Amino acid sequence: MRYGVQGGKCLRGFLVLESAALHGLDTDSALAAAAAIEALHAYSLIHDDLPAMDDDDLRRGQPTVHVQWDEATAILAGDALQSLAFELLCDPALGDAECRLALVAGLAQAAGARGMVLGQALDIAAETAPAPLTLDQITALQAGKTGALIEWSAMAGAVLAGADPAPLAAYARALGLAFQIADDILDVTGDSGTTGKRVGKDESAGKATFVSLLGLDAARARASALVQEAETALLPYGPRADTLIAAAHYVIARDR
């Protein structure tokens, strides 16, 4: 479990802490929620890397969990990290029972059959579909597979503060899609030594991606436009949102 969570960008945990700070909450008030989303994200990666899923042997610059140990260990480590995520959301430091219940319910929905798991199922189904996915279908797929957890993370601070999460939800929807487009671009232009994972696998698998449908330049333009959408969504917060705006720019400028 510890091996599976180490490394990575910790973007989702960062979004929890920064959205909390945006509403005047200190780190201690949100730390358990940030740890929870990182644990749940790590579980999803461990399972996603399994031979029955994407069959990857490299993650975050090191062998994937099932390669380092075995498939059974990887399944159990992922299962345990998923359970740990919800245990962490029961921490009294996150507020009263109503607040913690909202976080638990929101994460369950984001991670489950209407969110991340749905996105993964659609991704697997697309591998044997008679025709490549359309742009709208890929957008819907990635809104679940990648975007749902990012949206929960960005909204968590507002939930903790009892504030309206709508602006942060709009920010996160644009951010999540920009993040995935950047991933698709890195799969074409990056190298495994920098990204910490195999590249070129989408093209090898014949998957439709934002790059394959739009072309590299148009995909980059779309990602930039989404960053502008994310910035616009944060206008109600003024300069207090500068760090979140910088994060949106980082998402499409990163090399891993």
Phi and psi in degrees as GROMACS dihedral restraints (atoms count N, CA, C in turn):
[ dihedral_restraints ]
;  ai    aj    ak    al  type     phi  dphi    fc
    3     4     5     6     1   -64.1    20    10
    4     5     6     7     1   -41.4    20    10
    6     7     8     9     1   -60.8    20    10
    7     8     9    10     1   -39.5    20    10
    9    10    11    12     1   -70.7    20    10
   10    11    12    13     1   -25.7    20    10
   12    13    14    15     1   -94.9    20    10
   13    14    15    16     1   -13.9    20    10
   15    16    17    18     1   -76.9    20    10
   16    17    18    19     1   152.4    20    10
   18    19    20    21     1    81.1    20    10
   19    20    21    22     1  -166.7    20    10
   21    22    23    24     1    83.3    20    10
   22    23    24    25     1   176.8    20    10
   24    25    26    27     1   -87.4    20    10
   25    26    27    28     1   -20.3    20    10
   27    28    29    30     1    56.3    20    10
   28    29    30    31     1    32.8    20    10
   30    31    32    33     1   -61.3    20    10
   31    32    33    34     1   -43.0    20    10
   33    34    35    36     1   -66.6    20    10
   34    35    36    37     1   -43.5    20    10
   36    37    38    39     1   -63.1    20    10
   37    38    39    40     1   -39.4    20    10
   39    40    41    42     1   -59.5    20    10
   40    41    42    43     1   -43.5    20    10
   42    43    44    45     1   -63.1    20    10
   43    44    45    46     1   -37.2    20    10
   45    46    47    48     1   -61.2    20    10
   46    47    48    49     1   -51.6    20    10
   48    49    50    51     1   -65.5    20    10
   49    50    51    52     1   -39.5    20    10
   51    52    53    54     1   -73.2    20    10
   52    53    54    55     1   -37.0    20    10
   54    55    56    57     1   -68.6    20    10
   55    56    57    58     1   -30.1    20    10
   57    58    59    60     1   -68.6    20    10
   58    59    60    61     1   -45.5    20    10
   60    61    62    63     1   -60.8    20    10
   61    62    63    64     1   -33.9    20    10
   63    64    65    66     1   -59.2    20    10
   64    65    66    67     1   -27.7    20    10
   66    67    68    69     1  -105.6    20    10
   67    68    69    70     1    18.7    20    10
   69    70    71    72     1    81.3    20    10
   70    71    72    73     1    14.7    20    10
   72    73    74    75     1   -95.1    20    10
   73    74    75    76     1   143.2    20    10
   75    76    77    78     1   -84.0    20    10
   76    77    78    79     1   171.3    20    10
   78    79    80    81     1   -59.2    20    10
   79    80    81    82     1   -42.3    20    10
   81    82    83    84     1   -59.9    20    10
   82    83    84    85     1   -29.3    20    10
   84    85    86    87     1   -72.8    20    10
   85    86    87    88     1   -17.6    20    10
   87    88    89    90     1  -125.2    20    10
   88    89    90    91     1    -3.7    20    10
   90    91    92    93     1   -61.1    20    10
   91    92    93    94     1   -39.8    20    10
   93    94    95    96     1   -64.0    20    10
   94    95    96    97     1   -36.2    20    10
   96    97    98    99     1   -69.5    20    10
   97    98    99   100     1   -37.5    20    10
   99   100   101   102     1   -65.1    20    10
  100   101   102   103     1   -42.0    20    10
  102   103   104   105     1   -65.1    20    10
  103   104   105   106     1   -37.0    20    10
  105   106   107   108     1   -62.4    20    10
  106   107   108   109     1   -45.5    20    10
  108   109   110   111     1   -70.3    20    10
  109   110   111   112     1   -32.6    20    10
  111   112   113   114     1   -69.2    20    10
  112   113   114   115     1   -36.9    20    10
  114   115   116   117     1   -65.0    20    10
  115   116   117   118     1   -43.8    20    10
  117   118   119   120     1   -68.4    20    10
  118   119   120   121     1   -39.7    20    10
  120   121   122   123     1   -62.5    20    10
  121   122   123   124     1   -42.0    20    10
  123   124   125   126     1   -61.8    20    10
  124   125   126   127     1   -41.7    20    10
  126   127   128   129     1   -56.7    20    10
  127   128   129   130     1   -44.3    20    10
  129   130   131   132     1   -64.1    20    10
  130   131   132   133     1   -36.6    20    10
  132   133   134   135     1   -70.0    20    10
  133   134   135   136     1   -42.2    20    10
  135   136   137   138     1   -59.0    20    10
  136   137   138   139     1   -45.9    20    10
  138   139   140   141     1   -71.9    20    10
  139   140   141   142     1   -37.1    20    10
  141   142   143   144     1   -62.3    20    10
  142   143   144   145     1   -31.3    20    10
  144   145   146   147     1   -79.2    20    10
  145   146   147   148     1   -11.2    20    10
  147   148   149   150     1   -63.1    20    10
  148   149   150   151     1   153.3    20    10
  150   151   152   153     1   -54.9    20    10
  151   152   153   154     1   -31.8    20    10
  153   154   155   156     1   -73.2    20    10
  154   155   156   157     1   -15.4    20    10
  156   157   158   159     1  -107.3    20    10
  157   158   159   160     1  -106.3    20    10
  159   160   161   162     1   -91.4    20    10
  160   161   162   163     1   -12.6    20    10
  162   163   164   165     1    54.2    20    10
  163   164   165   166     1    57.9    20    10
  165   166   167   168     1  -101.6    20    10
  166   167   168   169     1   146.6    20    10
  168   169   170   171     1  -112.0    20    10
  169   170   171   172     1    -1.0    20    10
  171   172   173   174     1  -136.6    20    10
  172   173   174   175     1   131.7    20    10
  174   175   176   177     1  -148.3    20    10
  175   176   177   178     1   127.7    20    10
  177   178   179   180     1    55.9    20    10
  178   179   180   181     1    35.3    20    10
  180   181   182   183     1    77.9    20    10
  181   182   183   184     1    10.2    20    10
  183   184   185   186     1  -140.1    20    10
  184   185   186   187     1   163.2    20    10
  186   187   188   189     1   -56.9    20    10
  187   188   189   190     1   141.9    20    10
  189   190   191   192     1   -63.7    20    10
  190   191   192   193     1   163.1    20    10
  192   193   194   195     1   -61.1    20    10
  193   194   195   196     1   -41.0    20    10
  195   196   197   198     1   -71.6    20    10
  196   197   198   199     1   -22.5    20    10
  198   199   200   201     1   -79.0    20    10
  199   200   201   202     1   -41.7    20    10
  201   202   203   204     1   -65.1    20    10
  202   203   204   205     1   -37.6    20    10
  204   205   206   207     1  -119.6    20    10
  205   206   207   208     1   -97.7    20    10
  207   208   209   210     1  -161.4    20    10
  208   209   210   211     1   173.6    20    10
  210   211   212   213     1   -64.1    20    10
  211   212   213   214     1   -41.0    20    10
  213   214   215   216     1   -61.6    20    10
  214   215   216   217     1   -43.9    20    10
  216   217   218   219     1   -62.6    20    10
  217   218   219   220     1   -40.6    20    10
  219   220   221   222     1   -63.6    20    10
  220   221   222   223     1   -43.0    20    10
  222   223   224   225     1   -61.8    20    10
  223   224   225   226     1   -45.9    20    10
  225   226   227   228     1   -67.9    20    10
  226   227   228   229     1   -39.7    20    10
  228   229   230   231     1   -62.7    20    10
  229   230   231   232     1   -42.6    20    10
  231   232   233   234     1   -63.2    20    10
  232   233   234   235     1   -45.2    20    10
  234   235   236   237     1   -57.8    20    10
  235   236   237   238     1   -44.0    20    10
  237   238   239   240     1   -67.7    20    10
  238   239   240   241     1   -37.1    20    10
  240   241   242   243     1   -67.5    20    10
  241   242   243   244     1   -36.0    20    10
  243   244   245   246     1   -63.4    20    10
  244   245   246   247     1   -45.4    20    10
  246   247   248   249     1   -63.2    20    10
  247   248   249   250     1   -40.5    20    10
  249   250   251   252     1   -60.1    20    10
  250   251   252   253     1   -37.5    20    10
  252   253   254   255     1   -56.7    20    10
  253   254   255   256     1   -45.6    20    10
  255   256   257   258     1   -75.1    20    10
  256   257   258   259     1   -29.8    20    10
  258   259   260   261     1   -62.8    20    10
  259   260   261   262     1   -42.6    20    10
  261   262   263   264     1   -63.5    20    10
  262   263   264   265     1   -33.1    20    10
  264   265   266   267     1   -73.0    20    10
  265   266   267   268     1    -6.1    20    10
  267   268   269   270     1   -90.5    20    10
  268   269   270   271     1     0.0    20    10
  270   271   272   273     1   -61.5    20    10
  271   272   273   274     1   124.3    20    10
  273   274   275   276     1   -58.5    20    10
  274   275   276   277     1   -20.5    20    10
  276   277   278   279     1   -64.2    20    10
  277   278   279   280     1   -17.3    20    10
  279   280   281   282     1   -82.7    20    10
  280   281   282   283     1    -2.1    20    10
  282   283   284   285     1   119.9    20    10
  283   284   285   286     1  -163.5    20    10
  285   286   287   288     1   -76.2    20    10
  286   287   288   289     1   175.5    20    10
  288   289   290   291     1   -61.7    20    10
  289   290   291   292     1   -36.8    20    10
  291   292   293   294     1   -63.8    20    10
  292   293   294   295     1   -41.3    20    10
  294   295   296   297     1   -66.1    20    10
  295   296   297   298     1   -45.4    20    10
  297   298   299   300     1   -65.3    20    10
  298   299   300   301     1   -37.0    20    10
  300   301   302   303     1   -64.8    20    10
  301   302   303   304     1   -38.3    20    10
  303   304   305   306     1   -64.4    20    10
  304   305   306   307     1   -39.9    20    10
  306   307   308   309     1   -65.7    20    10
  307   308   309   310     1   -44.5    20    10
  309   310   311   312     1   -62.1    20    10
  310   311   312   313     1   -49.2    20    10
  312   313   314   315     1   -62.7    20    10
  313   314   315   316     1   -41.5    20    10
  315   316   317   318     1   -64.4    20    10
  316   317   318   319     1   -41.4    20    10
  318   319   320   321     1   -70.2    20    10
  319   320   321   322     1   -37.9    20    10
  321   322   323   324     1   -60.0    20    10
  322   323   324   325     1   -42.1    20    10
  324   325   326   327     1   -69.3    20    10
  325   326   327   328     1   -42.8    20    10
  327   328   329   330     1   -65.0    20    10
  328   329   330   331     1   -32.9    20    10
  330   331   332   333     1   -89.6    20    10
  331   332   333   334     1   -16.8    20    10
  333   334   335   336     1   -98.3    20    10
  334   335   336   337     1  -145.7    20    10
  336   337   338   339     1   -71.3    20    10
  337   338   339   340     1    -8.9    20    10
  339   340   341   342     1  -110.3    20    10
  340   341   342   343     1     6.6    20    10
  342   343   344   345     1  -136.4    20    10
  343   344   345   346     1  -113.6    20    10
  345   346   347   348     1   -61.8    20    10
  346   347   348   349     1   -45.3    20    10
  348   349   350   351     1   -64.0    20    10
  349   350   351   352     1   -39.9    20    10
  351   352   353   354     1   -59.7    20    10
  352   353   354   355     1   -45.7    20    10
  354   355   356   357     1   -59.3    20    10
  355   356   357   358     1   -41.7    20    10
  357   358   359   360     1   -66.4    20    10
  358   359   360   361     1   -40.0    20    10
  360   361   362   363     1   -62.8    20    10
  361   362   363   364     1   -42.1    20    10
  363   364   365   366     1   -64.4    20    10
  364   365   366   367     1   -36.8    20    10
  366   367   368   369     1   -64.5    20    10
  367   368   369   370     1   -43.8    20    10
  369   370   371   372     1   -65.6    20    10
  370   371   372   373     1   -43.3    20    10
  372   373   374   375     1   -61.9    20    10
  373   374   375   376     1   -33.8    20    10
  375   376   377   378     1   -65.5    20    10
  376   377   378   379     1   -24.7    20    10
  378   379   380   381     1   -65.3    20    10
  379   380   381   382     1   -27.2    20    10
  381   382   383   384     1  -116.7    20    10
  382   383   384   385     1    11.3    20    10
  384   385   386   387     1   -68.1    20    10
  385   386   387   388     1   148.4    20    10
  387   388   389   390     1   -67.7    20    10
  388   389   390   391     1   -21.4    20    10
  390   391   392   393     1  -137.3    20    10
  391   392   393   394     1   149.9    20    10
  393   394   395   396     1   -61.2    20    10
  394   395   396   397     1   152.8    20    10
  396   397   398   399     1   -66.4    20    10
  397   398   399   400     1   151.1    20    10
  399   400   401   402     1   -83.1    20    10
  400   401   402   403     1   171.4    20    10
  402   403   404   405     1   -61.5    20    10
  403   404   405   406     1   -41.8    20    10
  405   406   407   408     1   -64.1    20    10
  406   407   408   409     1   -38.4    20    10
  408   409   410   411     1   -68.5    20    10
  409   410   411   412     1   -40.2    20    10
  411   412   413   414     1   -65.4    20    10
  412   413   414   415     1   -40.0    20    10
  414   415   416   417     1   -61.1    20    10
  415   416   417   418     1   -44.1    20    10
  417   418   419   420     1   -65.8    20    10
  418   419   420   421     1   -41.6    20    10
  420   421   422   423     1   -58.8    20    10
  421   422   423   424     1   -49.6    20    10
  423   424   425   426     1   -73.2    20    10
  424   425   426   427     1   -24.8    20    10
  426   427   428   429     1   -61.7    20    10
  427   428   429   430     1   -30.5    20    10
  429   430   431   432     1   -86.3    20    10
  430   431   432   433     1   -54.7    20    10
  432   433   434   435     1   -62.7    20    10
  433   434   435   436     1   -43.5    20    10
  435   436   437   438     1  -109.0    20    10
  436   437   438   439     1   -42.8    20    10
  438   439   440   441     1   -72.2    20    10
  439   440   441   442     1   -32.1    20    10
  441   442   443   444     1   -62.3    20    10
  442   443   444   445     1   -43.8    20    10
  444   445   446   447     1   -71.8    20    10
  445   446   447   448     1   -34.1    20    10
  447   448   449   450     1   -65.5    20    10
  448   449   450   451     1   -40.2    20    10
  450   451   452   453     1   -64.3    20    10
  451   452   453   454     1   -44.6    20    10
  453   454   455   456     1   -59.0    20    10
  454   455   456   457     1   -43.3    20    10
  456   457   458   459     1   -60.9    20    10
  457   458   459   460     1   -45.7    20    10
  459   460   461   462     1   -70.1    20    10
  460   461   462   463     1   -30.1    20    10
  462   463   464   465     1   -81.9    20    10
  463   464   465   466     1   -17.3    20    10
  465   466   467   468     1   -58.7    20    10
  466   467   468   469     1   -40.5    20    10
  468   469   470   471     1   -62.0    20    10
  469   470   471   472     1   -40.1    20    10
  471   472   473   474     1   -66.5    20    10
  472   473   474   475     1   -40.5    20    10
  474   475   476   477     1   -61.6    20    10
  475   476   477   478     1   -44.4    20    10
  477   478   479   480     1   -61.7    20    10
  478   479   480   481     1   -34.4    20    10
  480   481   482   483     1   -89.1    20    10
  481   482   483   484     1    -5.0    20    10
  483   484   485   486     1    69.3    20    10
  484   485   486   487     1    29.4    20    10
  486   487   488   489     1  -105.2    20    10
  487   488   489   490     1   170.2    20    10
  489   490   491   492     1   -70.3    20    10
  490   491   492   493     1   119.5    20    10
  492   493   494   495     1   -86.5    20    10
  493   494   495   496     1    -1.3    20    10
  495   496   497   498     1   -57.3    20    10
  496   497   498   499     1   -46.7    20    10
  498   499   500   501     1   -61.2    20    10
  499   500   501   502     1   -39.1    20    10
  501   502   503   504     1   -71.2    20    10
  502   503   504   505     1   -31.7    20    10
  504   505   506   507     1   -64.7    20    10
  505   506   507   508     1   -42.6    20    10
  507   508   509   510     1   -65.3    20    10
  508   509   510   511     1   -42.1    20    10
  510   511   512   513     1   -57.0    20    10
  511   512   513   514     1   -47.6    20    10
  513   514   515   516     1   -69.0    20    10
  514   515   516   517     1   -34.9    20    10
  516   517   518   519     1   -62.6    20    10
  517   518   519   520     1   -42.4    20    10
  519   520   521   522     1   -69.2    20    10
  520   521   522   523     1   -41.6    20    10
  522   523   524   525     1   -62.6    20    10
  523   524   525   526     1   -45.2    20    10
  525   526   527   528     1   -61.7    20    10
  526   527   528   529     1   -40.8    20    10
  528   529   530   531     1   -70.4    20    10
  529   530   531   532     1   -39.6    20    10
  531   532   533   534     1   -61.9    20    10
  532   533   534   535     1   -39.6    20    10
  534   535   536   537     1   -59.7    20    10
  535   536   537   538     1   -45.2    20    10
  537   538   539   540     1   -68.9    20    10
  538   539   540   541     1   -39.1    20    10
  540   541   542   543     1   -61.7    20    10
  541   542   543   544     1   -40.8    20    10
  543   544   545   546     1   -62.3    20    10
  544   545   546   547     1   -38.9    20    10
  546   547   548   549     1   -60.9    20    10
  547   548   549   550     1   -44.1    20    10
  549   550   551   552     1   -62.5    20    10
  550   551   552   553     1   -38.6    20    10
  552   553   554   555     1   -65.7    20    10
  553   554   555   556     1   -43.8    20    10
  555   556   557   558     1   -64.8    20    10
  556   557   558   559     1   -30.2    20    10
  558   559   560   561     1   -64.9    20    10
  559   560   561   562     1   -24.1    20    10
  561   562   563   564     1   -95.7    20    10
  562   563   564   565     1   -40.1    20    10
  564   565   566   567     1  -105.2    20    10
  565   566   567   568     1   -15.7    20    10
  567   568   569   570     1   -85.2    20    10
  568   569   570   571     1   179.9    20    10
  570   571   572   573     1  -132.4    20    10
  571   572   573   574     1   150.7    20    10
  573   574   575   576     1   -64.8    20    10
  574   575   576   577     1   -27.2    20    10
  576   577   578   579     1   -64.8    20    10
  577   578   579   580     1   -30.5    20    10
  579   580   581   582     1   -93.0    20    10
  580   581   582   583     1   -45.1    20    10
  582   583   584   585     1   -73.5    20    10
  583   584   585   586     1   -24.1    20    10
  585   586   587   588     1    80.6    20    10
  586   587   588   589     1     8.3    20    10
  588   589   590   591     1  -149.6    20    10
  589   590   591   592     1   166.1    20    10
  591   592   593   594     1   -62.7    20    10
  592   593   594   595     1   143.8    20    10
  594   595   596   597     1  -116.9    20    10
  595   596   597   598     1   164.1    20    10
  597   598   599   600     1    76.2    20    10
  598   599   600   601     1     6.2    20    10
  600   601   602   603     1   -76.1    20    10
  601   602   603   604     1   -30.6    20    10
  603   604   605   606     1   -65.6    20    10
  604   605   606   607     1   -44.4    20    10
  606   607   608   609     1   -65.3    20    10
  607   608   609   610     1   -40.4    20    10
  609   610   611   612     1   -62.8    20    10
  610   611   612   613     1   -35.3    20    10
  612   613   614   615     1   -83.9    20    10
  613   614   615   616     1    -4.3    20    10
  615   616   617   618     1    71.6    20    10
  616   617   618   619     1    24.9    20    10
  618   619   620   621     1   -76.8    20    10
  619   620   621   622     1   141.9    20    10
  621   622   623   624     1   -77.9    20    10
  622   623   624   625     1   130.8    20    10
  624   625   626   627     1  -132.0    20    10
  625   626   627   628     1   174.6    20    10
  627   628   629   630     1   -60.7    20    10
  628   629   630   631     1   -35.9    20    10
  630   631   632   633     1   -70.7    20    10
  631   632   633   634     1   -43.2    20    10
  633   634   635   636     1   -67.1    20    10
  634   635   636   637     1   -30.0    20    10
  636   637   638   639     1   -87.9    20    10
  637   638   639   640     1   -37.6    20    10
  639   640   641   642     1   -98.3    20    10
  640   641   642   643     1   -25.6    20    10
  642   643   644   645     1    90.8    20    10
  643   644   645   646     1   157.1    20    10
  645   646   647   648     1   -62.5    20    10
  646   647   648   649     1   -47.6    20    10
  648   649   650   651     1   -65.9    20    10
  649   650   651   652     1   -42.7    20    10
  651   652   653   654     1   -68.5    20    10
  652   653   654   655     1   -34.4    20    10
  654   655   656   657     1   -64.5    20    10
  655   656   657   658     1   -42.7    20    10
  657   658   659   660     1   -63.0    20    10
  658   659   660   661     1   -40.5    20    10
  660   661   662   663     1   -64.6    20    10
  661   662   663   664     1   -40.4    20    10
  663   664   665   666     1   -64.4    20    10
  664   665   666   667     1   -41.1    20    10
  666   667   668   669     1   -62.7    20    10
  667   668   669   670     1   -42.3    20    10
  669   670   671   672     1   -63.5    20    10
  670   671   672   673     1   -40.5    20    10
  672   673   674   675     1   -63.7    20    10
  673   674   675   676     1   -36.5    20    10
  675   676   677   678     1   -67.9    20    10
  676   677   678   679     1   -35.3    20    10
  678   679   680   681     1   -63.2    20    10
  679   680   681   682     1   -38.9    20    10
  681   682   683   684     1   -64.2    20    10
  682   683   684   685     1   -39.0    20    10
  684   685   686   687     1   -61.2    20    10
  685   686   687   688     1   -42.4    20    10
  687   688   689   690     1   -62.2    20    10
  688   689   690   691     1   -43.1    20    10
  690   691   692   693     1   -60.6    20    10
  691   692   693   694     1   -44.4    20    10
  693   694   695   696     1   -60.4    20    10
  694   695   696   697     1   -39.8    20    10
  696   697   698   699     1   -62.1    20    10
  697   698   699   700     1   -25.4    20    10
  699   700   701   702     1   -92.0    20    10
  700   701   702   703     1     1.9    20    10
  702   703   704   705     1   -53.6    20    10
  703   704   705   706     1   -37.2    20    10
  705   706   707   708     1   -59.8    20    10
  706   707   708   709     1   -20.1    20    10
  708   709   710   711     1   -93.3    20    10
  709   710   711   712     1   -11.3    20    10
  711   712   713   714     1    62.6    20    10
  712   713   714   715     1  -148.7    20    10
  714   715   716   717     1   -61.4    20    10
  715   716   717   718     1   -19.8    20    10
  717   718   719   720     1   -61.1    20    10
  718   719   720   721     1   -20.7    20    10
  720   721   722   723     1   -94.5    20    10
  721   722   723   724     1    10.5    20    10
  723   724   725   726     1   -58.6    20    10
  724   725   726   727     1   -37.6    20    10
  726   727   728   729     1   -67.7    20    10
  727   728   729   730     1   -40.1    20    10
  729   730   731   732     1   -66.5    20    10
  730   731   732   733     1   -34.8    20    10
  732   733   734   735     1   -65.0    20    10
  733   734   735   736     1   -42.8    20    10
  735   736   737   738     1   -61.6    20    10
  736   737   738   739     1   -36.0    20    10
  738   739   740   741     1   -64.2    20    10
  739   740   741   742     1   -38.4    20    10
  741   742   743   744     1   -63.7    20    10
  742   743   744   745     1   -40.1    20    10
  744   745   746   747     1   -68.2    20    10
  745   746   747   748     1   -36.8    20    10
  747   748   749   750     1   -61.3    20    10
  748   749   750   751     1   -39.0    20    10
  750   751   752   753     1   -55.8    20    10
  751   752   753   754     1   -37.0    20    10
  753   754   755   756     1   -98.1    20    10
  754   755   756   757     1    -6.4    20    10
  756   757   758   759     1  -101.5    20    10
  757   758   759   760     1    -9.5    20    10
  759   760   761   762     1   -66.3    20    10
  760   761   762   763     1   160.3    20    10
  762   763   764   765     1  -116.6    20    10
  763   764   765   766     1    13.9    20    10
